[in-house]
Amino acid sequence: MDRKAWIVITLCAIGMVLNGWWMIKHPPPQPAPAPNPPAAATATPAAGTTPATAATPGAPVAGTPADTAAPAAAVEEKVVLTNDKVAYTFTTKGGGILLAELHDIKETVTINTVGKAAIGSFGSEAKVYDDLFYRIVDKSDKHIVFEATSPDQVVIRKEYRFTEGPGSNDHLIHFQIHLDNKGPTKHSRDNYYLYTGAAASLRPDEVELPAYVWNNAGSSDYFATSKFRDGPNFIGMGGPITQLPHQAFDRLRWAGVMSRFYATLITTKDDQPAKVWGERFLVDHSKDEFATNAKSATDYAIHGGVSLPPIDLEPGASKSYDFRIYIGAKIFHDLKKIDLDGGKEGPPDRQMRQVMFYGMFSVISRILVGGLRTFHDWTGNWGVAIILLTICVRTVLWPVQARSNRTMKRMGLLSPKLKELQEKYKDEPQKINTEMMKLYREYGVNPLGGCLPLLIQIPIFFGFYAVLRFAAELRSQDFLWVKDLSLPDTIHTLHFGTSIPFIGDHFNINPLPLIMGITMFLQMKLTPQPASADKMQQRIFLLMPFIFLIFCYGFASALALYWSAQNVYSIFQAQISRLWQTDPVLEKVAPADNSSSSGSSSTTKKKSGPPRLGGGGTNSAKKRK
């Protein structure tokens, strides 16, 4: 890469940092607060009053058949069903799951706290939350059944039951809807929706934002809150995006909402056509611990719904629909087990594991997360597991890294000759390149050999980054001074009393990213530099630790731990190589003898020695002698 390319990359990096700082200090104007949901949908009606369904969208009004139906009392009743890991709070208001408290991690997390309605609520159209009050017709410690009559005299019966048998999980609920047309006319609808609940970030300053997610015929995708906007984009193009652009699918398998670590998914029994809706809304932090956080003003949650297939019910006819609702952490191992354990007798594979969204290096991410879990099972600590996995990966790459270092050293020996060429042909760039390649061939140096370890490590790094980005297993997991590996390891906060450009009015002391930056600097000082690197490129190399320090400073401490362990291992490898390997000698390679290509060379060629750590074999050792 030439000097101009490095300058462009550096300017782009500086531009990205400045843009991030500008966006933090000058957030986009907030939209006007969304109108509150209808009173009957947010407040519990008093006993003895008119049923709430009479005041909400799609609810019965005076003179409609619902006046005569009015099957349930408009009094909200809540029931809690608990298993080993989750406490589900069901409500008669909408007949769904109001809250789900997850108890399988150190810190209890409650799902759907900012939801506008209960998960599984029945909507008469998109963006309408359930407007019916149900009555409980049956319940036990493992299931509950709600029933209500819609304004058009369709009896809606909902059953929620803990899953059992193959493919079951404490976070998975079997959900069945039974519709029975009690009216005198045919009932045809294609716009019944189930509410998927809402997802919000645990902290307003989280890097990963909530999103609406779906899987259509095995293809999963998501639409994050950052993709919505209230006007043109930052360069003044386009219009507002206030709702989900993808609205209809032909083979939907699941849809729902997710935050960085948790997801609520409604899965279908079979692929079916469905429509979805989703929209974002601001989270009110005025009365919580994040009231003074600068990003609270732009902290959006997301909620949505998924439709039932089109319905045609003759008078007296009925139809049932089977779903499953997953409410829990995004843990690849658990989701894969649910997907694949169904077998012939259980539910089919719905590919919920794709909600991890590992990206283009998902194969590597799955291998790494499997290794990470294995090391955790051995040691019982996720921090130790990250270090062991790093050592394992780096050991596998040792021969490649050693060969790269040796190539870089040989290129360093060529540096004086390259400079002579640059001086000699300074006005003939094409001639310089030709002579340089000729010089490389004469001395048997592959200029790309030094880049090979970097090319191999790039997918590993991004695969590991994707794993750590969504690793719910790291939530509340401590290691040394780190209290939560999924968050920065802040040990102290400095308050300045005034705002400082690029920093703000406070600064968090995060030791692990600092250790990462220092070890990266030392590791780069010990790594041979390319012979063709000029002073500008060398300065940029020295800036790389600082750039990566900024990148990792506010991210999960697990990433800084991984990178620090990798840097320490590289330093260790460099020292071992320095002790046990002799410096390479620059020798010209004998030109190939074309006459030997007839086959004699294959019989006289000496057999190479076995590969060993540090590169080279018996032949290379003899050459050095």
C-alpha positions as CSV (number, residue, x, y, z in Angstrom):
1,M,0.0,0.0,0.0
2,D,1.5,3.3,-1.0
3,R,1.7,6.5,1.0
4,K,-1.4,8.1,-0.5
5,A,-3.5,5.1,0.4
6,W,-2.3,5.2,4.0
7,I,-3.0,8.9,4.2
8,V,-6.6,8.4,2.9
9,I,-7.2,5.6,5.4
10,T,-5.9,7.8,8.2
11,L,-8.0,10.7,7.2
12,C,-11.1,8.4,7.0
13,A,-10.4,7.1,10.5
14,I,-10.0,10.6,11.8
15,G,-13.2,11.7,10.0
16,M,-15.2,8.8,11.5
17,V,-14.0,9.7,15.0
18,L,-14.9,13.4,14.5
19,N,-18.3,12.4,13.1
20,G,-19.0,10.2,16.1
21,W,-18.0,13.0,18.4
22,W,-20.2,15.5,16.5
23,M,-23.3,13.1,16.6
24,I,-22.9,12.7,20.3
25,K,-22.7,16.4,21.0
26,H,-25.3,17.3,18.4
27,P,-27.9,14.6,18.4
28,P,-30.7,14.8,15.9
29,P,-33.8,16.6,17.0
30,Q,-36.2,14.4,18.9
31,P,-39.5,13.7,17.3
32,A,-42.6,14.8,19.0
33,P,-43.7,12.3,21.7
34,A,-46.0,9.7,20.3
35,P,-49.6,9.9,21.4
36,N,-50.3,7.8,24.4
37,P,-52.2,4.6,23.7
38,P,-55.9,4.8,24.3
39,A,-56.7,5.1,27.9
40,A,-58.5,1.8,28.0
41,A,-55.3,0.1,26.6
42,T,-53.0,1.5,29.3
43,A,-55.1,1.7,32.4
44,T,-56.9,-1.0,34.2
45,P,-60.6,-0.1,34.3
46,A,-62.3,-0.1,37.6
47,A,-64.5,-2.9,38.5
48,G,-68.1,-2.4,37.4
49,T,-67.3,0.0,34.6
50,T,-68.0,-0.5,31.0
51,P,-65.6,-3.0,29.5
52,A,-62.4,-1.5,28.2
53,T,-63.1,-2.9,24.7
54,A,-65.7,-0.3,24.2
55,A,-63.2,2.6,24.1
56,T,-60.3,1.1,22.1
57,P,-59.6,0.8,18.4
58,G,-61.4,-2.1,17.0
59,A,-63.5,-2.5,20.1
60,P,-67.2,-2.7,20.2
61,V,-69.1,0.5,20.1
62,A,-72.7,1.3,20.8
63,G,-75.1,-0.5,18.5
64,T,-72.7,-3.2,17.5
65,P,-73.1,-6.9,18.1
66,A,-70.5,-6.7,20.8
67,D,-72.9,-5.0,23.1
68,T,-74.7,-8.2,23.4
69,A,-71.5,-10.3,23.6
70,A,-69.5,-8.5,26.4
71,P,-68.3,-11.8,27.7
72,A,-65.7,-10.8,30.2
73,A,-65.4,-8.3,33.1
74,A,-63.0,-5.4,32.4
75,V,-60.9,-6.1,35.4
76,E,-57.3,-7.0,34.9
77,E,-56.1,-10.1,36.6
78,K,-52.5,-11.3,36.7
79,V,-51.2,-14.8,37.1
80,V,-47.6,-15.8,37.6
81,L,-46.4,-19.2,36.4
82,T,-42.8,-20.1,37.3
83,N,-40.3,-22.8,36.2
84,D,-36.7,-23.2,37.1
85,K,-35.4,-20.2,35.0
86,V,-38.3,-17.9,34.2
87,A,-41.3,-16.3,36.0
88,Y,-44.0,-15.5,33.5
89,T,-46.6,-12.9,34.4
90,F,-49.8,-13.4,32.5
91,T,-52.6,-10.9,32.3
92,T,-56.2,-11.0,31.3
93,K,-55.7,-7.6,29.6
94,G,-55.0,-8.9,26.1
95,G,-54.6,-12.5,27.3
96,G,-50.8,-12.6,27.0
97,I,-47.5,-12.5,28.7
98,L,-47.1,-9.2,30.4
99,L,-43.6,-9.7,31.8
100,A,-40.9,-12.4,31.8
101,E,-38.4,-12.4,34.6
102,L,-35.2,-14.3,33.7
103,H,-33.5,-15.9,36.7
104,D,-30.8,-18.0,35.0
105,I,-28.0,-15.4,35.3
106,K,-26.6,-13.6,38.3
107,E,-28.6,-10.5,37.6
108,T,-32.4,-10.8,37.1
109,V,-33.6,-9.3,33.8
110,T,-37.2,-8.5,33.0
111,I,-38.4,-8.7,29.4
112,N,-41.1,-6.4,28.0
113,T,-40.9,-3.8,30.7
114,V,-41.5,-1.0,28.1
115,G,-44.0,-3.0,26.0
116,K,-47.2,-1.3,25.1
117,A,-49.2,-4.6,25.6
118,A,-48.8,-8.2,26.6
119,I,-46.8,-10.5,24.3
120,G,-49.3,-12.6,22.3
121,S,-52.0,-9.9,22.5
122,F,-54.5,-10.0,19.7
123,G,-54.6,-6.9,17.4
124,S,-57.5,-6.2,15.0
125,E,-55.0,-4.5,12.7
126,A,-51.3,-3.5,12.5
127,K,-50.1,-1.2,15.3
128,V,-53.2,-1.9,17.3
129,Y,-52.6,-3.6,20.6
130,D,-55.1,-6.0,22.0
131,D,-58.3,-4.4,23.0
132,L,-60.1,-7.3,24.7
133,F,-60.2,-8.3,28.3
134,Y,-60.2,-12.1,28.7
135,R,-61.3,-14.4,31.4
136,I,-59.3,-17.3,32.7
137,V,-61.1,-20.5,31.9
138,D,-58.4,-23.0,33.0
139,K,-55.0,-23.0,34.6
140,S,-52.4,-25.1,36.4
141,D,-48.8,-24.6,37.4
142,K,-47.8,-25.3,33.8
143,H,-50.5,-23.8,31.6
144,I,-53.2,-21.1,31.5
145,V,-56.2,-20.7,29.1
146,F,-57.8,-17.4,28.3
147,E,-61.1,-16.8,26.4
148,A,-62.9,-13.8,25.1
149,T,-65.4,-12.8,22.4
150,S,-64.5,-10.3,19.7
151,P,-66.8,-7.6,18.6
152,D,-67.8,-9.7,15.5
153,Q,-68.7,-12.6,17.7
154,V,-65.6,-14.7,17.2
155,V,-64.6,-16.6,20.3
156,I,-60.9,-16.3,20.8
157,R,-59.3,-19.0,23.0
158,K,-55.6,-18.8,23.9
159,E,-53.6,-21.5,25.6
160,Y,-50.1,-21.0,27.0
161,R,-48.3,-24.1,28.1
162,F,-44.7,-24.8,29.2
163,T,-43.0,-26.9,26.6
164,E,-42.0,-30.5,27.4
165,G,-40.2,-33.3,25.6
166,P,-37.8,-32.9,22.6
167,G,-36.9,-29.4,21.8
168,S,-38.3,-28.0,25.0
169,N,-36.8,-25.2,27.1
170,D,-37.7,-23.2,30.1
171,H,-37.7,-20.1,27.9
172,L,-40.0,-21.6,25.4
173,I,-43.8,-21.5,25.6
174,H,-46.2,-23.4,23.5
175,F,-48.9,-21.0,22.3
176,Q,-52.2,-22.0,20.6
177,I,-55.0,-19.8,19.3
178,H,-58.4,-21.3,18.6
179,L,-61.0,-19.1,16.7
180,D,-64.6,-20.2,16.7
181,N,-67.1,-18.2,14.6
182,K,-70.3,-17.8,16.7
183,G,-71.7,-15.1,14.4
184,P,-74.5,-15.6,11.8
185,T,-72.2,-14.6,8.9
186,K,-68.9,-15.7,7.4
187,H,-65.9,-14.2,9.1
188,S,-63.0,-13.3,6.7
189,R,-60.0,-11.4,7.9
190,D,-56.3,-11.1,6.8
191,N,-55.2,-8.5,9.3
192,Y,-55.2,-10.2,12.7
193,Y,-51.8,-9.5,14.5
194,L,-50.0,-10.9,17.5
195,Y,-48.0,-8.5,19.5
196,T,-44.3,-9.5,19.7
197,G,-43.5,-7.4,22.7
198,A,-40.9,-4.7,23.0
199,A,-37.1,-4.8,23.2
200,A,-34.9,-2.1,24.8
201,S,-31.2,-1.7,25.6
202,L,-30.1,-2.5,29.1
203,R,-28.2,0.8,29.0
204,P,-28.8,3.9,26.8
205,D,-25.1,3.9,25.8
206,E,-25.0,0.3,24.5
207,V,-23.3,-0.1,21.1
208,E,-25.8,-2.6,19.7
209,L,-29.3,-1.2,19.3
210,P,-32.6,-3.0,19.6
211,A,-34.1,-4.4,16.3
212,Y,-37.1,-6.1,14.8
213,V,-36.0,-9.5,13.5
214,W,-37.5,-12.2,11.2
215,N,-36.7,-15.4,9.3
216,N,-38.3,-16.0,6.0
217,A,-37.7,-19.4,4.3
218,G,-34.4,-19.7,6.2
219,S,-33.1,-16.2,5.5
220,S,-32.9,-14.1,8.6
221,D,-32.6,-10.3,8.8
222,Y,-33.2,-7.4,11.2
223,F,-34.1,-3.8,11.1
224,A,-32.5,-1.8,14.0
225,T,-33.8,1.4,15.6
226,S,-30.9,3.2,14.0
227,K,-32.4,2.7,10.6
228,F,-35.5,4.6,11.4
229,R,-35.4,8.3,11.0
230,D,-37.7,11.3,11.2
231,G,-36.5,13.1,8.1
232,P,-33.8,13.0,5.4
233,N,-30.5,11.3,6.1
234,F,-27.4,13.1,7.2
235,I,-26.6,14.2,3.7
236,G,-30.1,15.5,3.2
237,M,-31.4,12.8,1.0
238,G,-34.5,10.6,1.3
239,G,-37.5,10.9,3.5
240,P,-38.5,9.8,7.0
241,I,-38.6,6.0,7.8
242,T,-41.1,5.6,10.6
243,Q,-42.1,2.0,10.1
244,L,-40.6,-1.3,9.1
245,P,-40.1,-1.4,5.3
246,H,-40.3,-5.2,5.0
247,Q,-44.0,-5.9,5.7
248,A,-45.0,-9.2,4.0
249,F,-43.3,-12.6,3.7
250,D,-44.4,-15.8,2.0
251,R,-42.7,-18.4,4.3
252,L,-42.3,-16.8,7.7
253,R,-40.6,-19.0,10.4
254,W,-40.3,-16.5,13.1
255,A,-40.5,-12.8,13.9
256,G,-39.9,-10.7,17.0
257,V,-37.7,-8.2,18.6
258,M,-34.3,-8.4,20.1
259,S,-31.8,-6.3,22.1
260,R,-28.1,-7.0,22.3
261,F,-28.4,-10.0,24.6
262,Y,-32.1,-11.0,24.6
263,A,-34.8,-11.8,22.1
264,T,-38.6,-12.4,22.0
265,L,-39.5,-14.6,19.1
266,I,-42.9,-15.9,17.9
267,T,-42.2,-19.0,15.8
268,T,-44.7,-20.7,13.4
269,K,-45.2,-24.4,13.3
270,D,-44.8,-24.5,9.5
271,D,-43.7,-21.9,7.0
272,Q,-46.6,-19.6,6.4
273,P,-47.4,-16.3,4.7
274,A,-47.5,-13.4,7.2
275,K,-47.2,-9.7,7.5
276,V,-45.3,-7.8,10.1
277,W,-45.1,-4.4,11.5
278,G,-42.5,-2.6,13.7
279,E,-41.8,0.8,15.0
280,R,-39.5,2.5,17.4
281,F,-40.3,4.7,20.4
282,L,-38.3,6.7,22.9
283,V,-37.6,5.1,26.3
284,D,-38.4,7.4,29.3
285,H,-35.3,7.7,31.5
286,S,-36.4,10.7,33.4
287,K,-36.8,8.8,36.6
288,D,-34.2,6.1,36.4
289,E,-30.4,5.9,37.0
290,F,-29.7,7.0,33.4
291,A,-31.5,10.3,33.7
292,T,-28.2,12.3,33.3
293,N,-26.7,10.0,30.6
294,A,-26.1,12.0,27.4
295,K,-27.5,9.2,25.3
296,S,-30.8,8.8,27.2
297,A,-32.4,11.4,24.9
298,T,-31.9,9.2,21.9
299,D,-32.5,5.8,23.5
300,Y,-35.1,4.0,21.4
301,A,-36.9,0.8,22.0
302,I,-38.7,-1.2,19.4
303,H,-41.9,-3.2,19.3
304,G,-44.1,-4.9,16.6
305,G,-46.4,-7.6,15.6
306,V,-46.8,-10.5,13.2
307,S,-50.0,-11.5,11.5
308,L,-52.0,-14.7,11.4
309,P,-52.6,-16.3,8.0
310,P,-55.8,-15.1,6.2
311,I,-58.9,-16.4,8.0
312,D,-62.2,-17.6,6.4
313,L,-64.6,-19.0,8.9
314,E,-68.2,-20.0,8.0
315,P,-70.8,-19.6,10.8
316,G,-70.1,-22.3,13.4
317,A,-66.7,-23.1,11.9
318,S,-63.4,-23.0,13.9
319,K,-59.7,-23.1,13.3
320,S,-56.6,-23.4,15.5
321,Y,-53.1,-22.0,15.0
322,D,-50.0,-23.2,16.8
323,F,-47.0,-21.0,17.7
324,R,-44.1,-21.1,20.1
325,I,-42.8,-18.0,22.0
326,Y,-39.2,-17.8,23.0
327,I,-38.3,-15.2,25.6
328,G,-34.7,-15.4,26.8
329,A,-31.0,-14.8,26.2
330,K,-29.5,-15.1,22.8
331,I,-27.2,-18.1,23.5
332,F,-26.2,-20.0,20.4
333,H,-25.8,-23.3,22.2
334,D,-29.3,-23.1,23.8
335,L,-31.1,-22.0,20.6
336,K,-29.3,-24.6,18.5
337,K,-30.4,-27.3,21.0
338,I,-34.0,-26.1,20.7
339,D,-33.9,-26.1,16.9
340,L,-32.3,-29.5,16.5
341,D,-33.7,-31.6,19.3
342,G,-37.2,-31.7,18.0
343,G,-36.6,-34.7,15.8
344,K,-39.4,-36.5,14.0
345,E,-41.8,-36.4,16.9
346,G,-41.1,-32.8,18.1
347,P,-41.4,-29.4,16.4
348,P,-39.4,-28.8,13.2
349,D,-36.2,-26.8,13.0
350,R,-37.2,-23.2,12.9
351,Q,-33.6,-21.9,12.8
352,M,-33.9,-19.6,15.8
353,R,-30.2,-19.8,16.2
354,Q,-29.9,-17.4,13.3
355,V,-31.0,-14.6,15.6
356,M,-27.3,-14.4,16.7
357,F,-26.5,-12.6,13.4
358,Y,-22.8,-13.6,13.4
359,G,-22.4,-12.1,9.9
360,M,-20.2,-13.3,7.0
361,F,-17.8,-15.2,9.3
362,S,-20.6,-17.1,11.0
363,V,-18.8,-20.4,10.5
364,I,-15.8,-19.2,12.3
365,S,-17.9,-17.6,15.0
366,R,-19.8,-20.9,15.7
367,I,-16.5,-22.8,16.0
368,L,-15.1,-20.2,18.4
369,V,-18.2,-20.0,20.5
370,G,-18.1,-23.8,20.8
371,G,-14.5,-23.7,21.9
372,L,-15.3,-20.9,24.3
373,R,-18.1,-22.9,25.9
374,T,-15.8,-26.0,26.1
375,F,-13.1,-24.1,28.0
376,H,-15.7,-22.6,30.3
377,D,-17.0,-26.0,31.1
378,W,-13.5,-27.0,32.0
379,T,-12.6,-24.0,34.1
380,G,-15.9,-22.5,35.2
381,N,-14.8,-18.9,34.4
382,W,-15.5,-17.1,31.1
383,G,-12.4,-14.8,31.4
384,V,-10.1,-17.8,31.7
385,A,-12.0,-19.4,28.8
386,I,-11.3,-16.4,26.6
387,I,-7.5,-16.6,27.4
388,L,-7.3,-20.3,26.8
389,L,-9.2,-20.0,23.5
390,T,-6.8,-17.2,22.5
391,I,-3.8,-19.3,23.3
392,C,-5.2,-22.2,21.4
393,V,-5.9,-20.1,18.3
394,R,-2.5,-18.4,18.4
395,T,-0.7,-21.8,18.9
396,V,-2.3,-23.1,15.7
397,L,-1.1,-20.0,13.9
398,W,2.4,-20.1,15.3
399,P,4.1,-21.6,12.2
400,V,2.4,-19.2,9.9
401,Q,3.4,-16.2,12.1
402,A,6.9,-17.5,12.4
403,R,7.3,-17.8,8.7
404,S,5.9,-14.3,8.3
405,N,8.4,-12.8,10.7
406,R,11.2,-14.5,8.9
407,T,10.0,-13.2,5.6
408,M,9.8,-9.7,7.1
409,K,13.4,-9.9,8.3
410,R,14.6,-11.0,4.9
411,M,12.7,-8.1,3.4
412,G,14.4,-5.8,5.9
413,L,17.8,-7.0,4.7
414,L,16.8,-6.0,1.2
415,S,15.9,-2.5,2.3
416,P,19.3,-0.9,1.3
417,K,19.1,-2.4,-2.1
418,L,15.5,-1.2,-2.5
419,K,16.5,2.3,-1.5
420,E,19.2,2.2,-4.1
421,L,16.6,1.3,-6.7
422,Q,14.3,4.1,-5.6
423,E,17.1,6.6,-5.9
424,K,18.3,5.2,-9.2
425,Y,14.8,5.2,-10.8
426,K,13.1,7.9,-8.9
427,D,11.6,9.4,-12.1
428,E,10.5,6.0,-13.4
429,P,7.9,4.5,-11.1
430,Q,7.2,1.6,-13.5
431,K,10.8,0.8,-13.7
432,I,11.1,0.7,-9.9
433,N,8.3,-1.8,-9.6
434,T,9.9,-4.0,-12.3
435,E,13.3,-3.9,-10.7
436,M,11.9,-4.5,-7.2
437,M,10.1,-7.7,-8.3
438,K,13.2,-8.8,-10.1
439,L,15.2,-8.3,-6.8
440,Y,12.6,-10.3,-4.9
441,R,12.9,-13.1,-7.3
442,E,16.7,-13.1,-7.2
443,Y,16.7,-13.5,-3.4
444,G,13.6,-15.7,-3.1
445,V,11.5,-13.3,-1.1
446,N,7.8,-13.2,-1.4
447,P,6.6,-9.7,-0.5
448,L,3.1,-11.1,0.3
449,G,4.5,-13.6,2.8
450,G,4.5,-11.1,5.6
451,C,0.8,-10.4,5.1
452,L,-0.4,-14.0,5.3
453,P,-0.9,-14.1,9.1
454,L,-2.8,-10.9,9.0
455,L,-5.1,-12.2,6.2
456,I,-5.7,-15.4,8.3
457,Q,-6.3,-13.5,11.5
458,I,-8.8,-11.0,10.0
459,P,-11.7,-13.5,9.7
460,I,-10.8,-14.9,13.1
461,F,-10.8,-11.5,14.7
462,F,-14.2,-10.5,13.2
463,G,-15.6,-13.9,14.0
464,F,-14.6,-13.5,17.6
465,Y,-15.8,-9.9,17.7
466,A,-19.2,-11.1,16.5
467,V,-19.2,-13.7,19.3
468,L,-18.3,-11.3,22.0
469,R,-20.7,-8.7,20.7
470,F,-23.8,-10.8,21.4
471,A,-22.4,-13.2,24.1
472,A,-25.2,-13.2,26.7
473,E,-23.1,-15.8,28.6
474,L,-20.7,-13.0,29.6
475,R,-23.5,-11.0,31.3
476,S,-22.5,-10.4,34.9
477,Q,-19.5,-12.7,34.7
478,D,-16.5,-11.4,36.6
479,F,-12.8,-11.9,36.0
480,L,-10.1,-10.4,38.2
481,W,-11.2,-6.7,38.6
482,V,-13.8,-6.9,35.8
483,K,-17.3,-7.1,37.2
484,D,-19.0,-7.8,33.9
485,L,-17.2,-9.0,30.8
486,S,-20.0,-7.7,28.6
487,L,-19.3,-4.1,29.7
488,P,-16.2,-1.9,29.9
489,D,-14.1,-2.6,33.0
490,T,-14.5,0.8,34.5
491,I,-12.8,1.1,37.9
492,H,-13.1,4.8,38.4
493,T,-14.7,7.9,36.8
494,L,-13.0,11.2,36.6
495,H,-15.4,14.2,36.7
496,F,-14.1,17.5,35.2
497,G,-16.9,19.9,36.1
498,T,-16.9,21.2,32.6
499,S,-17.1,19.7,29.1
500,I,-13.9,18.9,27.3
501,P,-13.9,18.5,23.5
502,F,-13.9,14.8,22.4
503,I,-14.1,13.7,26.0
504,G,-17.1,15.3,27.7
505,D,-17.5,16.2,31.4
506,H,-16.2,12.9,32.7
507,F,-13.7,10.1,31.8
508,N,-13.9,6.4,32.7
509,I,-10.7,4.6,33.7
510,N,-10.8,1.3,31.9
511,P,-7.6,-0.7,32.6
512,L,-8.0,-3.5,30.1
513,P,-8.1,-1.4,26.9
514,L,-5.1,0.5,28.2
515,I,-3.3,-2.8,28.7
516,M,-4.3,-3.8,25.3
517,G,-2.9,-0.6,23.8
518,I,0.4,-0.9,25.6
519,T,0.9,-4.6,24.8
520,M,0.0,-3.9,21.2
521,F,2.6,-1.1,21.0
522,L,5.3,-3.4,22.4
523,Q,4.2,-6.2,20.1
524,M,4.5,-3.9,17.0
525,K,7.9,-2.7,18.2
526,L,9.1,-6.3,18.3
527,T,7.6,-7.2,14.9
528,P,9.8,-6.6,11.9
529,Q,8.6,-3.8,9.7
530,P,8.2,-4.2,5.9
531,A,11.3,-3.1,4.0
532,S,9.2,-0.9,1.8
533,A,7.6,1.0,4.6
534,D,8.6,4.7,4.6
535,K,8.6,7.0,7.5
536,M,4.9,8.0,7.0
537,Q,3.9,4.4,7.0
538,Q,6.0,3.7,10.1
539,R,4.3,6.5,11.9
540,I,0.9,5.2,11.0
541,F,1.9,1.7,12.3
542,L,2.8,3.4,15.6
543,L,-0.6,5.0,15.6
544,M,-2.4,1.7,15.2
545,P,-2.4,0.9,18.9
546,F,-3.9,4.3,19.7
547,I,-6.7,3.8,17.0
548,F,-7.6,0.3,18.3
549,L,-7.5,1.7,21.9
550,I,-10.2,4.2,20.9
551,F,-12.2,1.4,19.2
552,C,-12.1,-0.9,22.2
553,Y,-12.3,1.6,25.0
554,G,-16.1,1.7,25.3
555,F,-16.7,-1.9,24.2
556,A,-17.1,-5.1,26.1
557,S,-14.0,-5.8,28.3
558,A,-14.0,-9.4,26.9
559,L,-12.8,-8.0,23.6
560,A,-9.9,-6.1,25.2
561,L,-9.1,-9.2,27.2
562,Y,-8.9,-11.3,24.1
563,W,-6.7,-8.7,22.3
564,S,-4.4,-8.2,25.3
565,A,-3.9,-12.0,25.6
566,Q,-3.1,-12.2,21.9
567,N,-0.6,-9.4,22.2
568,V,1.2,-11.0,25.1
569,Y,1.3,-14.3,23.3
570,S,2.8,-12.5,20.2
571,I,5.5,-10.9,22.4
572,F,6.2,-14.3,23.9
573,Q,6.5,-15.9,20.5
574,A,8.8,-13.2,19.3
575,Q,11.1,-13.7,22.3
576,I,11.1,-17.5,21.8
577,S,11.9,-17.1,18.1
578,R,14.7,-14.7,18.9
579,L,16.3,-17.2,21.3
580,W,16.0,-20.3,19.2
581,Q,16.2,-19.1,15.7
582,T,19.2,-17.7,13.9
583,D,18.8,-14.5,11.9
584,P,18.2,-15.1,8.2
585,V,21.0,-14.6,5.7
586,L,20.3,-12.8,2.5
587,E,21.4,-15.1,-0.4
588,K,20.6,-15.2,-4.0
589,V,18.5,-18.1,-5.2
590,A,20.1,-20.2,-7.9
591,P,18.1,-19.8,-11.2
592,A,15.9,-22.7,-12.1
593,D,17.5,-25.2,-14.4
594,N,15.0,-25.8,-17.1
595,S,16.9,-28.9,-18.3
596,S,16.1,-30.6,-15.0
597,S,12.4,-30.3,-15.5
598,S,12.4,-33.6,-17.4
599,G,12.1,-35.4,-14.1
600,S,15.6,-35.9,-12.8
601,S,15.2,-33.1,-10.3
602,S,12.4,-34.9,-8.6
603,T,14.6,-37.8,-7.9
604,T,17.7,-35.8,-6.7
605,K,15.8,-33.2,-4.7
606,K,16.5,-33.6,-1.1
607,K,13.5,-34.3,1.1
608,S,12.5,-31.4,3.3
609,G,12.7,-31.8,7.0
610,P,9.6,-31.9,9.1
611,P,8.0,-28.5,9.9
612,R,8.7,-27.1,13.3
613,L,7.7,-24.1,15.3
614,G,9.5,-21.1,14.1
615,G,9.4,-22.1,10.5
616,G,12.0,-23.7,8.3
617,G,13.1,-27.4,8.1
618,T,16.3,-29.3,7.8
619,N,17.2,-27.6,4.5
620,S,16.9,-24.1,5.9
621,A,19.0,-25.1,8.9
622,K,21.8,-26.3,6.7
623,K,21.7,-23.2,4.6
624,R,22.2,-21.1,7.7
625,K,25.3,-23.1,8.5
